[in-house]
Amino acid sequence: MVTGGDLVAMVERLAPAGTSERPVRHQGILLLWAIGRAARGLPRLVRWTDAREELRPLLTALGREGSRPTPQYPFVALAETQWWEIPEVLEKPPRAHGSAPLKWLTKHNPLAGLPAEVYDLLATDVDARDAVVRALLHRFFRDSPTAEALRLTGLVGPLDGQASRSDPPLGLPKAVDLLRDLIGIELRTASGKPNTILRVRGDDVVVKTERSPEGQPVPVSAVQQGLDLLAARGSVRVVPDELGHRSSFVGAVLVVLPGARFTGKPAVVVLDELSVDDIAGDHHNGRVDSIAQVKVRLEQGRLRSLLAGGRTSAQCALCGDLFPLDFLIAAHIKKRASCTDDERRDLANVAMLACTFGCDALYESGWITVDDNGLVRTRPPDGVPQGNMRDRLNHLRGRSCTAYRPSSAPYFEWHRTTIFAT
Protein backbone atom coordinates (compact mmCIF):
# COMPACT_ATOMS: atom_id res chain seq x y z
CA MET A 1 0.00 0.00 0.00
CA VAL A 2 1.40 3.40 -0.98
CA THR A 3 2.23 5.85 1.83
CA GLY A 4 2.91 9.57 2.05
CA GLY A 5 6.61 8.78 2.42
CA ASP A 6 6.53 6.75 -0.80
CA LEU A 7 5.01 9.70 -2.66
CA VAL A 8 7.59 12.14 -1.30
CA ALA A 9 10.30 9.80 -2.56
CA MET A 10 8.52 9.69 -5.93
CA VAL A 11 8.75 13.50 -6.09
CA GLU A 12 12.52 13.24 -5.71
CA ARG A 13 12.71 10.72 -8.57
CA LEU A 14 11.02 13.05 -11.06
CA ALA A 15 13.27 14.05 -13.96
CA PRO A 16 12.07 17.42 -15.29
CA ALA A 17 13.96 19.40 -17.90
CA GLY A 18 16.24 22.19 -16.74
CA THR A 19 18.79 22.06 -13.94
CA SER A 20 18.45 20.63 -10.46
CA GLU A 21 18.49 24.19 -9.09
CA ARG A 22 16.05 25.58 -11.68
CA PRO A 23 13.89 22.71 -13.01
CA VAL A 24 11.20 23.38 -15.59
CA ARG A 25 8.00 23.52 -13.54
CA HIS A 26 5.51 21.89 -15.90
CA GLN A 27 5.48 18.48 -14.17
CA GLY A 28 5.20 20.08 -10.74
CA ILE A 29 2.32 22.32 -11.84
CA LEU A 30 0.39 19.42 -13.35
CA LEU A 31 0.81 17.37 -10.16
CA LEU A 32 -0.24 20.26 -7.90
CA TRP A 33 -3.31 20.72 -10.11
CA ALA A 34 -4.15 17.00 -9.91
CA ILE A 35 -3.64 16.94 -6.12
CA GLY A 36 -5.86 20.01 -5.80
CA ARG A 37 -8.58 18.10 -7.65
CA ALA A 38 -8.19 15.15 -5.28
CA ALA A 39 -8.39 17.47 -2.25
CA ARG A 40 -11.69 18.87 -3.55
CA GLY A 41 -13.14 15.47 -4.48
CA LEU A 42 -13.19 16.15 -8.22
CA PRO A 43 -13.03 13.24 -10.70
CA ARG A 44 -9.69 11.43 -10.75
CA LEU A 45 -9.45 11.05 -14.54
CA VAL A 46 -9.69 14.07 -16.84
CA ARG A 47 -10.08 14.15 -20.61
CA TRP A 48 -7.03 15.68 -22.35
CA THR A 49 -9.01 18.47 -24.03
CA ASP A 50 -10.51 19.52 -20.66
CA ALA A 51 -7.19 19.28 -18.81
CA ARG A 52 -5.48 21.32 -21.53
CA GLU A 53 -7.87 24.25 -21.02
CA GLU A 54 -7.22 24.31 -17.27
CA LEU A 55 -3.47 23.71 -17.45
CA ARG A 56 -2.57 26.34 -20.04
CA PRO A 57 -3.42 29.34 -17.83
CA LEU A 58 -1.72 27.64 -14.85
CA LEU A 59 1.47 27.08 -16.84
CA THR A 60 1.37 30.68 -18.04
CA ALA A 61 0.88 32.05 -14.51
CA LEU A 62 3.24 29.71 -12.65
CA GLY A 63 5.83 28.64 -15.22
CA ARG A 64 9.28 30.14 -15.35
CA GLU A 65 9.77 33.34 -17.31
CA GLY A 66 10.09 32.58 -21.00
CA SER A 67 8.65 29.04 -20.76
CA ARG A 68 5.79 28.15 -23.07
CA PRO A 69 2.43 26.81 -21.79
CA THR A 70 2.75 23.32 -23.27
CA PRO A 71 0.64 20.95 -21.14
CA GLN A 72 1.15 18.11 -23.61
CA TYR A 73 4.70 17.57 -22.38
CA PRO A 74 4.03 16.83 -18.69
CA PHE A 75 0.84 14.99 -19.67
CA VAL A 76 2.86 12.34 -21.51
CA ALA A 77 6.14 12.61 -19.55
CA LEU A 78 4.51 11.70 -16.25
CA ALA A 79 2.96 8.60 -17.84
CA GLU A 80 6.44 7.08 -17.64
CA THR A 81 6.37 7.49 -13.84
CA GLN A 82 4.22 6.09 -11.02
CA TRP A 83 2.48 9.46 -10.81
CA TRP A 84 0.28 9.30 -13.89
CA GLU A 85 -1.77 6.84 -15.86
CA ILE A 86 -3.55 6.89 -19.21
CA PRO A 87 -5.68 3.76 -18.85
CA GLU A 88 -7.84 3.97 -21.99
CA VAL A 89 -5.04 3.81 -24.55
CA LEU A 90 -2.83 0.76 -24.84
CA GLU A 91 -0.43 2.48 -27.23
CA LYS A 92 2.56 3.90 -25.36
CA PRO A 93 2.69 7.71 -25.51
CA PRO A 94 5.65 9.33 -27.30
CA ARG A 95 8.60 11.00 -25.60
CA ALA A 96 7.95 14.52 -24.32
CA HIS A 97 9.60 16.61 -27.03
CA GLY A 98 8.82 17.93 -30.48
CA SER A 99 5.37 17.77 -32.05
CA ALA A 100 4.68 14.07 -31.42
CA PRO A 101 3.01 14.45 -27.97
CA LEU A 102 0.43 16.96 -29.19
CA LYS A 103 -0.37 14.87 -32.29
CA TRP A 104 -0.77 11.73 -30.16
CA LEU A 105 -3.02 13.44 -27.62
CA THR A 106 -5.12 15.05 -30.36
CA LYS A 107 -5.59 11.64 -31.99
CA HIS A 108 -6.62 9.77 -28.81
CA ASN A 109 -7.95 12.54 -26.52
CA PRO A 110 -7.43 10.14 -23.60
CA LEU A 111 -8.57 10.21 -20.00
CA ALA A 112 -5.64 10.49 -17.63
CA GLY A 113 -4.90 11.19 -14.00
CA LEU A 114 -3.33 10.04 -10.77
CA PRO A 115 -3.42 6.26 -10.18
CA ALA A 116 -6.41 5.29 -8.03
CA GLU A 117 -4.29 4.36 -4.98
CA VAL A 118 -2.40 7.66 -5.11
CA TYR A 119 -5.59 9.68 -5.66
CA ASP A 120 -7.39 7.99 -2.74
CA LEU A 121 -4.51 8.63 -0.33
CA LEU A 122 -4.15 12.29 -1.31
CA ALA A 123 -7.92 12.83 -1.18
CA THR A 124 -8.33 11.43 2.34
CA ASP A 125 -5.01 11.79 4.20
CA VAL A 126 -4.36 15.49 4.89
CA ASP A 127 -0.92 14.85 6.41
CA ALA A 128 0.22 12.83 3.39
CA ARG A 129 -1.13 15.47 1.02
CA ASP A 130 0.63 18.28 2.90
CA ALA A 131 3.92 16.37 2.84
CA VAL A 132 3.70 15.72 -0.90
CA VAL A 133 2.72 19.30 -1.72
CA ARG A 134 5.61 20.61 0.39
CA ALA A 135 7.98 18.30 -1.47
CA LEU A 136 6.68 19.53 -4.85
CA LEU A 137 6.97 23.17 -3.81
CA HIS A 138 10.52 22.62 -2.56
CA ARG A 139 11.48 20.83 -5.77
CA PHE A 140 9.92 23.19 -8.29
CA PHE A 141 9.35 26.54 -6.53
CA ARG A 142 12.35 26.73 -4.23
CA ASP A 143 13.45 30.07 -5.68
CA SER A 144 10.07 31.88 -5.69
CA PRO A 145 7.01 32.50 -3.47
CA THR A 146 4.59 29.56 -3.29
CA ALA A 147 1.33 31.25 -2.23
CA GLU A 148 0.16 31.83 -5.81
CA ALA A 149 0.86 28.21 -6.77
CA LEU A 150 -1.25 27.01 -3.85
CA ARG A 151 -4.06 29.45 -4.59
CA LEU A 152 -4.32 28.71 -8.31
CA THR A 153 -4.24 24.93 -7.84
CA GLY A 154 -6.87 24.99 -5.09
CA LEU A 155 -4.47 24.00 -2.31
CA VAL A 156 -4.65 27.12 -0.13
CA GLY A 157 -4.72 25.84 3.44
CA PRO A 158 -2.52 24.80 6.37
CA LEU A 159 0.52 24.59 4.11
CA ASP A 160 0.95 28.36 3.98
CA GLY A 161 -0.41 29.19 7.41
CA GLN A 162 -3.88 30.14 6.24
CA ALA A 163 -7.22 28.73 7.34
CA SER A 164 -7.84 25.00 6.88
CA ARG A 165 -9.86 23.76 3.91
CA SER A 166 -12.81 23.10 6.24
CA ASP A 167 -13.09 26.83 6.85
CA PRO A 168 -14.92 29.04 4.35
CA PRO A 169 -12.67 31.24 2.21
CA LEU A 170 -12.43 34.74 3.64
CA GLY A 171 -15.26 36.89 2.32
CA LEU A 172 -17.27 33.89 1.01
CA PRO A 173 -19.99 32.22 3.09
CA LYS A 174 -20.30 28.56 3.93
CA ALA A 175 -22.54 26.76 1.44
CA VAL A 176 -25.18 25.83 4.02
CA ASP A 177 -25.46 29.44 5.22
CA LEU A 178 -25.72 30.82 1.69
CA LEU A 179 -28.37 28.26 0.73
CA ARG A 180 -30.48 29.03 3.81
CA ASP A 181 -30.37 32.73 2.93
CA LEU A 182 -31.69 31.90 -0.54
CA ILE A 183 -34.68 29.77 0.52
CA GLY A 184 -37.79 30.82 -1.40
CA ILE A 185 -35.89 33.00 -3.88
CA GLU A 186 -36.12 32.23 -7.59
CA LEU A 187 -32.62 31.83 -9.03
CA ARG A 188 -31.81 31.79 -12.73
CA THR A 189 -29.35 29.45 -14.39
CA ALA A 190 -27.00 30.63 -17.15
CA SER A 191 -29.66 29.61 -19.69
CA GLY A 192 -32.38 31.52 -17.81
CA LYS A 193 -34.24 28.55 -16.29
CA PRO A 194 -35.77 29.12 -12.84
CA ASN A 195 -34.56 27.20 -9.78
CA THR A 196 -36.05 27.79 -6.31
CA ILE A 197 -34.63 26.49 -3.04
CA LEU A 198 -37.48 25.02 -0.97
CA ARG A 199 -35.52 23.96 2.10
CA VAL A 200 -32.16 22.78 3.38
CA ARG A 201 -32.51 19.28 4.82
CA GLY A 202 -29.52 17.58 6.39
CA ASP A 203 -26.78 17.23 3.77
CA ASP A 204 -29.08 18.19 0.89
CA VAL A 205 -30.80 21.28 -0.44
CA VAL A 206 -34.21 20.65 -2.03
CA VAL A 207 -34.58 22.53 -5.31
CA LYS A 208 -37.76 23.20 -7.31
CA THR A 209 -37.48 23.34 -11.10
CA GLU A 210 -39.96 23.40 -13.97
CA ARG A 211 -39.55 19.63 -14.31
CA SER A 212 -39.62 18.92 -10.56
CA PRO A 213 -42.16 21.28 -8.93
CA GLU A 214 -42.04 19.22 -5.69
CA GLY A 215 -38.28 19.62 -5.53
CA GLN A 216 -35.28 17.33 -5.93
CA PRO A 217 -32.32 16.99 -3.52
CA VAL A 218 -28.91 18.38 -4.41
CA PRO A 219 -25.91 17.76 -2.12
CA VAL A 220 -24.88 20.85 -0.17
CA SER A 221 -21.31 19.64 -0.75
CA ALA A 222 -21.71 20.36 -4.48
CA VAL A 223 -22.28 24.05 -3.71
CA GLN A 224 -19.39 24.06 -1.22
CA GLN A 225 -17.16 22.57 -3.90
CA GLY A 226 -18.16 25.39 -6.24
CA LEU A 227 -17.39 27.99 -3.56
CA ASP A 228 -13.98 26.42 -2.89
CA LEU A 229 -13.12 26.39 -6.60
CA LEU A 230 -14.29 29.96 -7.03
CA ALA A 231 -12.21 31.10 -4.06
CA ALA A 232 -9.13 29.24 -5.24
CA ARG A 233 -9.23 30.17 -8.92
CA GLY A 234 -11.54 33.17 -9.26
CA SER A 235 -13.65 31.31 -11.84
CA VAL A 236 -15.42 27.99 -12.25
CA ARG A 237 -16.89 26.31 -15.32
CA VAL A 238 -20.59 25.45 -15.06
CA VAL A 239 -20.17 21.88 -16.32
CA PRO A 240 -20.80 18.48 -14.66
CA ASP A 241 -17.09 17.56 -14.63
CA GLU A 242 -16.45 20.54 -12.37
CA LEU A 243 -19.66 21.04 -10.37
CA GLY A 244 -21.46 17.71 -10.56
CA HIS A 245 -24.64 16.67 -12.34
CA ARG A 246 -26.60 19.68 -10.99
CA SER A 247 -23.98 22.14 -12.20
CA SER A 248 -26.58 24.54 -13.62
CA PHE A 249 -28.17 24.98 -10.18
CA VAL A 250 -24.78 25.38 -8.48
CA GLY A 251 -23.87 28.06 -11.04
CA ALA A 252 -27.14 29.88 -10.32
CA VAL A 253 -26.24 29.95 -6.62
CA LEU A 254 -22.65 31.09 -7.17
CA VAL A 255 -23.63 33.98 -9.42
CA VAL A 256 -25.61 35.53 -6.52
CA LEU A 257 -22.29 36.33 -4.78
CA PRO A 258 -21.22 39.99 -4.89
CA GLY A 259 -18.86 40.48 -7.82
CA ALA A 260 -19.91 37.19 -9.51
CA ARG A 261 -21.20 37.01 -13.07
CA PHE A 262 -21.78 34.53 -15.90
CA THR A 263 -19.60 34.73 -18.97
CA GLY A 264 -18.83 32.60 -22.01
CA LYS A 265 -20.40 29.52 -23.53
CA PRO A 266 -20.41 26.98 -21.93
CA ALA A 267 -20.98 29.29 -18.99
CA VAL A 268 -18.25 30.21 -16.54
CA VAL A 269 -18.89 31.96 -13.21
CA VAL A 270 -16.25 34.64 -12.72
CA LEU A 271 -15.73 36.29 -9.34
CA ASP A 272 -14.36 39.79 -9.79
CA GLU A 273 -12.30 41.12 -6.89
CA LEU A 274 -14.32 43.82 -5.17
CA SER A 275 -12.56 47.08 -4.47
CA VAL A 276 -13.11 49.21 -1.38
CA ASP A 277 -15.44 51.38 -3.47
CA ASP A 278 -17.42 48.30 -4.51
CA ILE A 279 -17.87 47.13 -0.93
CA ALA A 280 -18.78 50.60 0.31
CA GLY A 281 -21.18 51.41 -2.52
CA ASP A 282 -24.77 50.36 -3.05
CA HIS A 283 -25.30 46.93 -4.64
CA HIS A 284 -29.08 46.71 -4.56
CA ASN A 285 -29.11 45.56 -8.17
CA GLY A 286 -30.30 41.99 -7.81
CA ARG A 287 -33.09 40.55 -9.91
CA VAL A 288 -35.44 40.86 -6.92
CA ASP A 289 -35.22 42.63 -3.59
CA SER A 290 -34.52 39.34 -1.78
CA ILE A 291 -31.39 38.67 -3.81
CA ALA A 292 -30.25 42.25 -3.24
CA GLN A 293 -30.63 41.68 0.51
CA VAL A 294 -28.57 38.49 0.28
CA LYS A 295 -25.85 40.41 -1.58
CA VAL A 296 -25.78 43.02 1.17
CA ARG A 297 -25.38 40.29 3.82
CA LEU A 298 -22.59 38.67 1.83
CA GLU A 299 -20.84 42.00 1.41
CA GLN A 300 -20.92 42.31 5.20
CA GLY A 301 -18.53 39.34 5.16
CA ARG A 302 -16.23 41.11 2.70
CA LEU A 303 -16.23 44.25 4.85
CA ARG A 304 -15.52 42.25 8.02
CA SER A 305 -12.59 40.59 6.28
CA LEU A 306 -11.31 43.97 5.08
CA LEU A 307 -11.46 45.48 8.58
CA ALA A 308 -9.79 42.38 10.05
CA GLY A 309 -6.90 42.65 7.59
CA GLY A 310 -7.60 39.18 6.20
CA ARG A 311 -7.32 37.47 9.59
CA THR A 312 -9.82 34.82 10.69
CA SER A 313 -10.28 36.42 14.13
CA ALA A 314 -10.06 39.99 15.44
CA GLN A 315 -10.77 42.23 18.43
CA CYS A 316 -14.09 43.89 19.09
CA ALA A 317 -13.28 47.62 18.95
CA LEU A 318 -15.48 48.30 21.99
CA CYS A 319 -14.89 45.53 24.53
CA GLY A 320 -11.44 44.54 23.23
CA ASP A 321 -12.14 40.79 23.32
CA LEU A 322 -10.89 38.54 20.52
CA PHE A 323 -13.53 36.69 18.44
CA PRO A 324 -13.73 34.63 15.22
CA LEU A 325 -15.10 36.81 12.41
CA ASP A 326 -18.47 35.00 12.56
CA PHE A 327 -19.12 36.77 15.89
CA LEU A 328 -18.15 40.26 14.71
CA ILE A 329 -20.25 42.82 12.83
CA ALA A 330 -18.78 45.40 10.46
CA ALA A 331 -20.59 48.24 12.20
CA HIS A 332 -20.80 51.75 10.80
CA ILE A 333 -19.66 54.27 13.41
CA LYS A 334 -21.87 56.85 11.71
CA LYS A 335 -25.09 55.32 10.39
CA ARG A 336 -24.59 54.30 6.78
CA ALA A 337 -27.82 55.97 5.65
CA SER A 338 -26.53 59.32 6.99
CA CYS A 339 -23.11 59.05 5.32
CA THR A 340 -22.14 60.90 2.16
CA ASP A 341 -20.72 58.86 -0.72
CA ASP A 342 -17.20 59.85 0.30
CA GLU A 343 -17.84 58.82 3.90
CA ARG A 344 -19.20 55.43 2.84
CA ARG A 345 -15.94 54.80 1.02
CA ASP A 346 -13.85 55.81 4.02
CA LEU A 347 -14.17 52.27 5.37
CA ALA A 348 -10.99 52.31 7.44
CA ASN A 349 -12.46 55.14 9.54
CA VAL A 350 -16.25 55.03 9.25
CA ALA A 351 -16.60 51.33 10.17
CA MET A 352 -15.39 49.18 13.06
CA LEU A 353 -15.68 45.58 14.22
CA ALA A 354 -18.20 45.13 17.04
CA CYS A 355 -19.07 41.78 18.64
CA THR A 356 -22.49 40.16 18.63
CA PHE A 357 -22.25 39.60 22.40
CA GLY A 358 -23.87 42.95 23.09
CA CYS A 359 -21.48 45.60 21.84
CA ASP A 360 -22.98 45.99 18.37
CA ALA A 361 -26.58 46.20 19.66
CA LEU A 362 -25.69 48.59 22.50
CA TYR A 363 -23.82 50.93 20.14
CA GLU A 364 -26.47 50.75 17.42
CA SER A 365 -29.28 51.57 19.85
CA GLY A 366 -27.33 54.41 21.53
CA TRP A 367 -26.82 52.80 24.94
CA ILE A 368 -23.07 53.29 24.55
CA THR A 369 -20.88 55.70 22.59
CA VAL A 370 -17.25 56.85 22.45
CA ASP A 371 -16.18 60.21 23.85
CA ASP A 372 -13.60 62.65 22.47
CA ASN A 373 -10.88 60.89 24.46
CA GLY A 374 -11.62 57.57 22.81
CA LEU A 375 -13.24 56.06 25.91
CA VAL A 376 -16.54 54.19 25.99
CA ARG A 377 -19.38 56.06 27.70
CA THR A 378 -22.67 54.42 28.72
CA ARG A 379 -26.11 55.56 29.68
CA PRO A 380 -26.68 55.28 33.45
CA PRO A 381 -26.97 51.58 34.23
CA ASP A 382 -29.03 52.17 37.39
CA GLY A 383 -32.29 52.18 35.44
CA VAL A 384 -31.51 48.76 33.96
CA PRO A 385 -32.63 45.64 35.88
CA GLN A 386 -29.94 43.56 37.53
CA GLY A 387 -28.55 41.09 35.03
CA ASN A 388 -26.42 40.71 31.92
CA MET A 389 -27.20 44.09 30.37
CA ARG A 390 -26.26 46.06 33.49
CA ASP A 391 -23.13 43.91 33.90
CA ARG A 392 -22.23 44.56 30.27
CA LEU A 393 -22.63 48.34 30.61
CA ASN A 394 -20.47 48.37 33.75
CA HIS A 395 -17.86 46.24 31.98
CA LEU A 396 -17.69 48.59 28.96
CA ARG A 397 -17.75 51.96 30.75
CA GLY A 398 -14.35 53.69 30.53
CA ARG A 399 -12.74 51.13 28.20
CA SER A 400 -10.52 52.42 25.39
CA CYS A 401 -12.06 52.03 21.92
CA THR A 402 -9.45 50.62 19.52
CA ALA A 403 -11.21 52.18 16.49
CA TYR A 404 -10.88 55.73 17.84
CA ARG A 405 -8.27 57.94 16.17
CA PRO A 406 -8.23 61.50 14.77
CA SER A 407 -9.51 60.31 11.38
CA SER A 408 -12.49 58.46 12.90
CA ALA A 409 -13.26 61.06 15.61
CA PRO A 410 -15.81 63.01 13.49
CA TYR A 411 -17.87 59.84 12.95
CA PHE A 412 -17.88 59.06 16.67
CA GLU A 413 -18.88 62.68 17.35
CA TRP A 414 -21.87 62.26 15.02
CA HIS A 415 -22.94 59.16 16.92
CA ARG A 416 -22.40 60.82 20.30
CA THR A 417 -24.43 63.92 19.45
CA THR A 418 -27.09 62.30 17.27
CA ILE A 419 -27.77 58.79 18.61
CA PHE A 420 -26.41 58.71 22.16
CA ALA A 421 -27.88 62.12 23.03
CA THR A 422 -31.47 61.13 22.14
N, C-alpha and C positions, 0 to 999 in steps of 0.2 A: 504494500500500500504506500502510495507516495506521501511524503511529509513536507512541511514547510522548509525544512533543512535541505531536502532533495531539490526543491525548486530554486532555492537560493544558489545551490551548487550549479544548477542548470543555467542560471543567469551568468555565472562566471565562465561557463563553457561556450557561450555565444561568440560567434566570430564575425562581427560587423566589419564593414569597410572602414578605412581610416586608420588612425593610430590608436594605441592603447590609451593614450592620454586624451585624444580627441576623436572618439569613434563616431562614425555616422550614426545618427539617432533613429533612423527609420525603424529598425527592429524594436528598439526600446519603446518608441511611440505606439507602434501597433500592439505590443504586449500590454502597455498601460491602458490603452483603449479597450482591449479584450477583457482585462481584469476589471476595469470600471463597469463593463457590461455585466460581468459575473456578480459584482458587488450589488448591482441594482436589480438582479434577477432577470435580465434580458436574455433572449434566446442565445444558446451557446454557439450555434452555427449561423453564419451570415453569408448571404449570396454575394459574390464578388462585386457585382454592379452596385449593390447597396453599400458594401464596405468601402468601396472606392470613393463614393460621394462623401462619406463621413471622414475618411482618412486624409483626403487631399487638403482640406482646410487645417487639419491638425498638423500635418507635415509642414505646411506653409508657416503656421504660427510657431511651431516648436522646433523645427529643423534648424540646423546650423545655417548661418548666413551664406548665401550662395548655393545651397543645396536645392535640388528640384523636388517638387512634391510627386514622387513616383511610388505610389503604394504597391504597384505590381512587384517590386523587388523584394520587400520584406514578406509579402504574401506568399511568394514561392520559396524564398530563402529559408524561412522558418519551417517549411514543410520537411526539411532535411534534419530537423531537430525534434526533440521530444515535446516541444512547445506547441506544435501546430499540426493539424491534420486536415486533409482534403479527402473525406471518405467516399465521395460519390464517383470520383474519377480514378480508374485503375492506372491510367497512363502516368508515368512519373513526370512531374513538372520540370521544365528546363532550368538551367543555371540562371542565377539572378544577375544577368548583364545583357546588354544589347536589346534588341526588339523582341526576342523570342518570348519572354515572360508575358508581355502584354498580348501578343498574338494568341498564346496558349490560353490565357484567361478569357479573352474575348470569345474564343472558340467554345470553351466548355462552360463558362460562367458558373463555376462550382460553388457549392457551399463549403465553408471552411471555418475553423475555430479552434479553441483550446480542446485538447482531449477531454473526454467526459470526466475522468478521475481528477485531472488538474482543475477543471472548471468547478466541480463539486466542492473541492477543498477550498478554493479561493472564494467561492460564494458563501460558504458557511463558517469558515474558521478565520475570524478577524485577525488573530495574532499571526497566522501564516500569511494572510494577505498583506498585512503591514510589513512583515519581514521581506517579502518578495518585492513589494513596491519600493521599499528603501534600497534594496539591492539594485533594482533597475535604475533608480534615480542616481545612486552613487556611480553606477557604471556609465550611464549615458549623459547625465546632467551635472557631473561633478564640478564643472567650471561655470555654472550659471544658476540663477535662482530656480527653485522647483515649484513654487506656488502656482504658477500659470499652468504647468504641466498637470498638476493635480486637479486644478479647477476644470480645465478643458476636457480631461478624460473622465470626469465624474468621480474623482477620488479624494475630493476635499474632505478632510476629517481629522482624526487624531494624529495622523502622520505629520501635519504641519502645525499642530497645537491649536487647531480650531475645534469647533463643536463636533461631537460624534455624529455619524450618519443618522442616528435615531432622532437627532434634534432637527427641527425645521430650519431651513436656511434662513439667515437673518433677513428680515423684511418680508418673507413669505410665510403664510400661515400653514399650520398642519392641515392635511387633507380633510380630516374629520371635522375640524372647526369651520373650514371654508364651506364644506358641503352642508353643514347645519345652517350656516348663514343664508344659503341659497335655496332652502326648502320653500316650495311654492312659487318660485320665480321661473318664468319661462326663459330658457336659454336657447340660443340658436347655434347650430353647428356651422361649419364653414360653408356648407351648401345651403344653409338657410332653414333647415328642418328644426322644428321645435322639440325640445327636451325639457321636461319638468321634474325636479326632484320632489318626490312625495314624502320620503322619510329616510332617515339613516337608521339602520337596524343591524346592530352587531358589527360584523366586518363588511357589511354590504350597504350600498345606497340604492334605494328603489327608485327607478327612473321611468316616468311616463313618456311614451312616444306615440306617434300617430298609429303605429302598428300594435302597440301594447298599451292601451289606455289604462289598464289596471296596474301597470308598472312591472318592470323586470329588474332583478338584482344585478348590480355591477360592483365588483370588489373595490372597497375604499383604497386598497393598496395600489390599484391601477392609477388612481388620481395622485396618490403620493409619489408614485414612480414618475409621473409626468412633472410634478413639482420639483422633484430632485433633479431630473434631467434639465428642466428649464433653468434652475438655479446654477447648475454646473456649467451649462453650455450657452445659456442665453437664448436658445431656440430649441424647438422639438418638432419633429415631423409628425403630422397627424395621420399615422399609418399603423396597421395592426402590429407590424414587426417592432415598433417602438413603444406603442401605448396599449397593446392588447386588442382583443376583438371588438371592444366598445370604444375604439380610439376617437370616433367622431364626438361622442359624449364627453370624453376626457378633454378634447380640444375645446369644446364649448365651455367647460368649466375654467380651463386655464386662461382663456381669452378675457375672462371677467377681471383678472388681476390688473391693477393699475400699471399702465405702460405696456400691456400685452396687446397684440394685434395678430390677425391672420394675414398671411402673405403667400403668394405662389400657388402653384397647382402641380402635384397634390399639395394641400395646405400645410403650412408651417406656422406654428405659433412662435412669434418673436417677442421677447421681453426687452423693451428698451430701458436703459438705465435712466431712472428719474433724477433730474437735477433738483437742487434746493428749490428753485422756482416752481418746478412741477409739483413737489410735495406741498409747498406752501399755497399754491394757487387753487382755484376751484376746479373740481373734476366731476361735477354733477352732469356728466354727459352720457350716462348709460342709456340703454334702450328704454328702460322704465325707471321710475323713482327707486324701486327696491334695489336694482343693480347699482344705481348711483350711491345708495346708502352703504352697500357692501364695499364699494370702492373706497368710500371715505373711511370705513373701519379698517380696511387693509392698509390704507395709507397711514393710519395711526401707527401701524407696525413699522413702516418705513421711517416715520418721524422719530419713533422711540429709538430705533437702531441708530439713526443719525445723531441724536442727542447723547446716546451711550457710547459714541465713537466706535461702533462695530462690536462692542463687547456683549456677552450674553447675560451679564448682570451689571447693575449699577446702583448708586446711592439715590435714595429719595432726597430731593433738594431741601425738603422741609424737616423731616425727622432725622435724616442722616443715615438711616439703616440701609443695609445692602440687600437687594432683592433681585431675583431673576426678572428678565424684562416682562414676562407674562404678568407680573404683579405691579407694574409701573405704567402710569398714564403719561402721555406726552401732553401736558397741561399748558394751555395758553395763560401766561401771567396776566396779560390784558385780554379780555374776551375777544375771541377771533372775530365775531360779528362787528365789533367796534374798532377793529384795526383798519388802517389804510392798507392799500396794496403793498406799499414799501414795508410797512410794519409786519405784514404777514410773511414777507420773505426774509425778515430779520430773525430767522429761526433760532440762531445761537443765543439771542437775547430775549425774544418775546415768548419763548417756550421753555418749560423745565420738566423734569421727571418728578412725578408725585406718586406715592404708593397708593394702592387700593385699600390699605388697611386704615383708612380714615383721612389721610392728609389731603388727597385729591378732593373728596367730598367737602371737607371742612373749608378748604380754600375756595372752592367753587361757590359755596353757599355764603361765604363772607364771615364765617365764624373765626377764621384766622387770617392774618395778612402779614406783610413784612414791612418793618419801619425803615426810616431813612438811614439807620445804622446797620441794616441787614439782619436784624433780629426778628424772630417770629413774635407777633403780638396776638393775643386772643381776646375774644369777648369775655366778660366776667363769667367764670365757671360756676359761681354760686347759684345762679338760677337754673342750673342743669341738675337733674336728679343724680344721686350717687350712682356710679357705675362706670362703664367703659368710656363714655364720651367725656365725662368730667376728668377721668384719669388721663385721657388722651390730651385734653386741653392743657392740663397741668404739666404733662410731659413735654409738650411742644413750646410752652411759653418761655421766651428768652433764648431759644436755641438759635444758632447762626444758620442762616439760609445759604446753602452753597451756590445757589443760582444768582445771588445778589452781587452786582458789580456796577460800576458807573454806567456802563452801556445798557444794563437792564433796569436801572433805578427808575427811569420815567414810567416803565410799564408797571412796576410795583406801586409807584405813586398813584397811577390811575386806579389800580385795584383798591388801594388804601382809602382813597377819597371818594370812589364811586360805589364800590361793593361793600367794603367793610364798614363804611360810615353810615349805611342805610339801616 
